[in-house]
Amino acid sequence: MAGLIEKDMRLLLRRKNTFVLFLALAVALGLTQKGTFILGYLPFLGMILTISTITYDEIDNGYRFLMTLPVDAKTYVKEKYLFCISGTFISWILAVVLYFISGQIRGEKIAIIDEIPIVASFLPAVILFMVIMIPIQLKFGAEKSRIVLFIIFGIITAISFLFVRVIGTEIINQIIVKINHMDETGIMLSGILFAILAAVLSYLISCKIMQNKEL
Amino acid sequence: MILLNNVIKNYEDFQLNISMEIPNGRISGLVGKNGAGKSTTIKLILGLIKPDSGNVSVFGTESSKLNSKEKEQIGVSLAESGFSSQLAISDIECILAKMYSNFDKEYFRKMCQELMLPKDKIIREFSTGMKAKLRVLVAMTHKAKLLIMDEPTAGLDVEARNEILDILRNYVAEDDDRTILITSHISSDLEGLCDDIYLIHEGKIVIHEDTDVILEQYGILKVNDAQYGNIDKSYILKSQKEPYGYACFTNEKKYYQENYPDIVIENGGIDELILMMTGGYR
């Protein structure tokens, strides 16, 4: 596991120019943009960067060689989730810091306690996206996974559209009103719980994918 | 050390059906044409693919269930597969140090210098020879008991090939208990290195013989039609029609030298073994 983390860290550091550029852009955007843009942008960037290590592993039959090292499929998957979630979490922390600093600079009065539910809701949202992406990328590879993701989100959109058509906009509006009246902390905690459950399910699926992969 | 017992692996247009046993301290060569099943055999031994039937074991453990401690005892060099080409040797050194408890940093650095492998250049910028040397070096720097080398010398010039073969010879000379399984297209590489040779053809092992026996006892009889009709064919493994008559491959060259002094007999090497037994001799 330690060797795999070392490999992924070094793969990221080899792209330090891109890394620095994205970070500079994040700081600039964080300090200049109003609102919560940075809270979504930076964790999403962290997720994309850490997931890109899977692409590097895949290129030039890399999986085949990696699986001859003293690691098994399960350890590989465990490390990948740990690495990607950690990377996303660190970039989210950075985004939160930038968000509050930019508020201070603009002289906005930010009540940190009140902001926690909004700020915290970005992390499970990005993690949810990440845990959908990892098994798809492991199964289909970097190239095909883009098409698969496109199809999946297309299906989700189509189902949502049909759902709205079937039950009617009136009921949907009632549901939205109910959600708006729900406790923010409750929504945040439900989101975190949902992301954790999705991550566990995604991890188990990824383990099966890697164990059944013919290299 | 390595045991493949009645292993069958089916693909859409190919079936591998082999049994092999490689004991401790042996350097075994696996030869055959492209697509004969060499790489599939290597993948089965490494647990990268699972057999449809039969057993594959390494150190007595089913290959797909090798744990990390057992995998630390194996060094692998695969054709066209290795660490990401975005990494440099300085990165790989740190990764291997974390990956293997027996990683020998001093040896790794010394060999990089000897093989003139630059420490800070990324692998993508390496020449074919440098990449091949690095793949072999990575397999050998953690004192593995078993080396599995898939085409380690493919695409290299004579000098680079000899360097790699010397490294392998020295590796075995350090410890008699070390075992190597190597595949190669280049017969001269194997003739000077291997204790025994497995010839694989269309997914089956067609010959398993000690290298010395192949070099000393195997040969090709070149006979005309009349001679072909008269010779004892008990020790003829395969015959092939030629413009002058027949080329007959034998594993008892001396028998024919003693009993048929008029016949032209050429020495048999691994190249001749491959060509005659797989039907491509010219």
Chai-1 contact restraints between the chains, C-beta under 6 A:
chainA,res_idxA,chainB,res_idxB,connection_type,confidence,min_distance_angstrom,max_distance_angstrom,comment,restraint_id
A,A2,B,K98,contact,1.0,0.0,6.0,A-B,restraint_1
A,G3,B,I95,contact,1.0,0.0,6.0,A-B,restraint_2
A,G3,B,K98,contact,1.0,0.0,6.0,A-B,restraint_3
A,G3,B,M99,contact,1.0,0.0,6.0,A-B,restraint_4
A,E6,B,C94,contact,1.0,0.0,6.0,A-B,restraint_5
A,E6,B,I95,contact,1.0,0.0,6.0,A-B,restraint_6
A,E6,B,K98,contact,1.0,0.0,6.0,A-B,restraint_7
A,K7,B,I95,contact,1.0,0.0,6.0,A-B,restraint_8
A,R10,B,D91,contact,1.0,0.0,6.0,A-B,restraint_9
A,L11,B,Q86,contact,1.0,0.0,6.0,A-B,restraint_10
A,R14,B,Q86,contact,1.0,0.0,6.0,A-B,restraint_11
A,Y56,B,S84,contact,1.0,0.0,6.0,A-B,restraint_12
A,Y56,B,Q86,contact,1.0,0.0,6.0,A-B,restraint_13
A,N61,B,S81,contact,1.0,0.0,6.0,A-B,restraint_14
A,G62,B,S84,contact,1.0,0.0,6.0,A-B,restraint_15
A,R64,B,L48,contact,1.0,0.0,6.0,A-B,restraint_16
A,R64,B,S81,contact,1.0,0.0,6.0,A-B,restraint_17
A,F65,B,L78,contact,1.0,0.0,6.0,A-B,restraint_18
A,F65,B,S81,contact,1.0,0.0,6.0,A-B,restraint_19
A,F65,B,G82,contact,1.0,0.0,6.0,A-B,restraint_20
A,M67,B,L48,contact,1.0,0.0,6.0,A-B,restraint_21
A,T68,B,L46,contact,1.0,0.0,6.0,A-B,restraint_22
A,T68,B,V76,contact,1.0,0.0,6.0,A-B,restraint_23
A,L69,B,M99,contact,1.0,0.0,6.0,A-B,restraint_24
A,P70,B,S68,contact,1.0,0.0,6.0,A-B,restraint_25
A,P70,B,K71,contact,1.0,0.0,6.0,A-B,restraint_26
A,P70,B,E72,contact,1.0,0.0,6.0,A-B,restraint_27
A,E214,B,I49,contact,1.0,0.0,6.0,A-B,restraint_28
A,L215,B,L48,contact,1.0,0.0,6.0,A-B,restraint_29
